[in-house]
């Protein structure tokens, strides 16, 4: 007899990406009506719109344990792990450069229509790590990445036409948090997601 399949709990839409200083409070993940209902702490700021959502990659690299007397590996052992969180940021502003270049110096003068902000990148070794968060469109999934370092090539292309809008491609690398916590946590709300 064929198994009975239940309707899949699909994940649709880009959701929202947030950024916070290291060791910021993580959401408590209160669930009511099969959705997360608590707000993210004030330290978490929405990064902005993206070109095409984000891609979370996490790779476990394994190596075989051989023995001269066997053709097959005795086992496989984890040699290393690495993770990235990639997206192209459409919001082009001073705070976007702070995100893209791991900190830096901003100086603001004036106000309103005379406001001006100058940005300079940090010196090597003075970069600042951050936390990243994500929440799905339907508030049934959340993710916290506890220590991230932007290590991709931040290139800006300015060209004509709406299809050639400028975006800053970012590739955040996951690091072992100073707090001793695991690299990341993904949370699910409701029985369709949680089982």
C-alpha positions as CSV (number, residue, x, y, z in Angstrom):
1,X,0.0,0.0,0.0
2,X,1.3,3.5,-0.9
3,X,2.0,5.9,1.9
4,X,-0.3,8.8,2.5
5,X,1.4,12.1,1.9
6,X,0.4,15.2,3.8
7,X,0.4,18.6,2.2
8,X,4.0,20.0,2.4
9,X,4.8,23.0,4.6
10,X,6.4,25.0,1.8
11,X,8.4,28.1,2.3
12,X,7.5,31.0,0.0
13,X,8.8,34.5,-0.1
14,X,12.1,36.2,0.9
15,X,11.1,37.2,4.5
16,X,13.1,39.8,6.3
17,X,16.8,40.0,7.2
18,X,17.9,41.7,10.3
19,X,21.3,42.8,11.7
20,X,22.4,43.3,15.3
21,X,25.6,43.8,17.3
22,X,27.2,40.7,18.8
23,X,25.6,39.2,21.9
24,X,22.3,41.0,21.3
25,X,19.1,39.4,22.8
26,X,17.6,36.8,20.6
27,X,13.9,36.6,20.2
28,X,12.0,34.5,22.8
29,X,10.0,32.9,19.9
30,X,6.6,33.1,21.5
31,X,4.1,31.2,19.4
32,X,0.3,32.0,19.3
33,X,-1.9,30.7,16.5
34,X,1.0,28.7,15.0
35,X,2.9,31.9,14.3
36,X,5.7,33.8,16.1
37,X,4.1,36.8,17.8
38,X,7.0,38.4,19.8
39,X,8.9,41.3,18.4
40,X,12.7,41.2,17.8
41,X,14.6,43.2,20.3
42,X,15.3,46.9,19.5
43,X,19.0,46.1,18.7
44,X,17.9,44.2,15.6
45,X,17.5,46.4,12.6
46,X,16.0,45.4,9.3
47,X,18.8,45.3,6.7
48,X,16.6,46.3,3.8
49,X,15.2,45.0,0.5
50,X,17.3,42.4,-1.4
51,X,17.6,41.7,-5.1
52,X,16.5,38.1,-4.9
53,X,16.1,37.1,-1.2
54,X,18.9,35.2,0.4
55,X,20.7,31.8,0.3
56,X,21.9,30.0,3.4
57,X,24.6,27.5,2.8
58,X,26.1,25.1,5.4
59,X,28.6,22.5,4.4
60,X,30.0,19.6,6.4
61,X,33.3,18.3,5.0
62,X,34.0,14.7,5.8
63,X,37.0,12.4,5.1
64,X,37.1,8.6,5.0
65,X,39.0,6.6,7.7
66,X,40.8,3.8,5.7
67,X,42.3,0.5,6.7
68,X,44.8,-1.4,4.5
69,X,42.8,-4.6,4.9
70,X,39.5,-3.2,3.7
71,X,38.4,-1.6,0.4
72,X,35.6,0.3,2.1
73,X,36.1,3.1,4.6
74,X,35.7,2.1,8.2
75,X,33.8,5.4,8.8
76,X,33.6,9.0,7.8
77,X,34.8,11.7,10.2
78,X,34.0,15.4,10.1
79,X,37.1,17.4,9.1
80,X,35.5,20.9,9.0
81,X,32.3,22.8,8.6
82,X,31.6,26.2,6.9
83,X,28.5,28.3,6.4
84,X,27.5,31.4,4.5
85,X,24.5,33.7,4.3
86,X,24.4,35.4,0.9
87,X,22.2,38.2,-0.4
88,X,22.4,41.3,-2.6
89,X,21.3,44.5,-0.8
90,X,19.2,47.0,-2.8
91,X,19.2,49.7,-0.1
92,X,22.2,51.9,-1.0
93,X,22.9,54.2,2.0
94,X,25.6,54.8,4.6
95,X,24.3,52.0,6.9
96,X,24.5,49.6,3.9
97,X,28.2,50.3,3.6
98,X,28.7,49.7,7.3
99,X,27.0,46.3,6.8
100,X,29.0,45.5,3.6
101,X,32.4,46.5,5.0
102,X,32.1,45.2,8.6
103,X,31.9,48.5,10.3
104,X,33.8,51.7,9.5
105,X,33.5,55.4,10.3
106,X,30.5,57.6,9.5
107,X,30.3,61.3,10.0
108,X,27.0,63.2,9.6
109,X,26.4,66.9,9.3
110,X,23.4,69.0,8.6
111,X,19.8,67.9,8.9
112,X,16.8,67.3,6.6
113,X,17.6,68.4,3.0
114,X,21.1,69.5,4.0
115,X,22.1,66.3,5.8
116,X,25.3,64.7,4.5
117,X,26.9,61.5,5.7
118,X,30.5,60.5,4.8
119,X,31.7,56.9,5.1
120,X,35.2,55.4,5.4
121,X,35.9,51.7,5.6
122,X,37.6,50.2,8.7
123,X,41.3,49.5,8.8
124,X,42.2,45.8,8.4
125,X,41.9,44.2,11.9
126,X,39.3,46.7,13.1
127,X,36.4,45.1,11.3
128,X,33.3,44.4,13.4
129,X,31.4,41.2,13.5
130,X,27.6,41.1,13.7
131,X,24.6,38.9,14.2
132,X,22.1,38.2,11.5
133,X,18.5,37.2,11.8
134,X,15.8,36.2,9.4
135,X,12.0,35.8,9.7
136,X,9.8,34.2,7.0
137,X,6.9,36.0,5.3
138,X,4.3,34.0,7.2
139,X,6.1,34.3,10.6
140,X,6.4,30.5,11.0
141,X,10.2,30.4,10.6
142,X,13.1,32.3,12.2
143,X,16.8,32.0,12.1
144,X,19.6,33.5,14.2
145,X,23.2,33.5,13.0
146,X,25.3,34.4,16.0
147,X,28.6,35.7,14.7
148,X,29.0,36.7,11.0
149,X,31.8,38.3,9.0
150,X,31.1,39.8,5.6
151,X,33.8,38.3,3.3
152,X,32.4,38.6,-0.2
153,X,33.4,41.0,-2.9
154,X,31.2,44.1,-2.4
155,X,30.9,45.4,-6.0
156,X,28.5,48.1,-7.1
157,X,27.5,48.4,-10.7
158,X,25.7,51.6,-11.9
159,X,24.0,51.2,-15.2
160,X,20.9,52.4,-17.1
161,X,17.5,50.7,-16.9
162,X,15.4,49.2,-14.1
163,X,16.7,45.7,-14.7
164,X,20.2,47.0,-13.9
165,X,19.4,48.4,-10.5
166,X,22.4,48.7,-8.2
167,X,22.8,46.1,-5.5
168,X,25.6,45.2,-3.1
169,X,26.3,41.5,-3.2
170,X,27.2,40.2,0.3
171,X,28.5,36.9,1.6
172,X,28.5,36.6,5.4
173,X,30.7,33.8,6.7
174,X,29.6,32.1,10.0
175,X,32.2,32.1,12.8
176,X,32.3,30.3,16.1
177,X,30.6,32.8,18.6
178,X,32.7,34.2,21.4
179,X,29.7,33.2,23.7
180,X,30.3,29.5,23.2
181,X,26.9,29.0,21.6
182,X,26.4,27.1,18.4
183,X,26.8,28.9,15.1
184,X,23.1,29.2,14.3
185,X,19.6,28.3,15.3
186,X,16.5,27.9,13.2
187,X,13.1,28.0,14.9
188,X,9.7,26.7,13.6
189,X,6.2,27.7,14.7
190,X,3.1,25.4,14.7
191,X,2.6,21.7,14.2
192,X,3.0,21.8,10.4
193,X,6.6,23.2,10.7
194,X,7.5,21.7,14.1
195,X,7.0,18.0,13.3
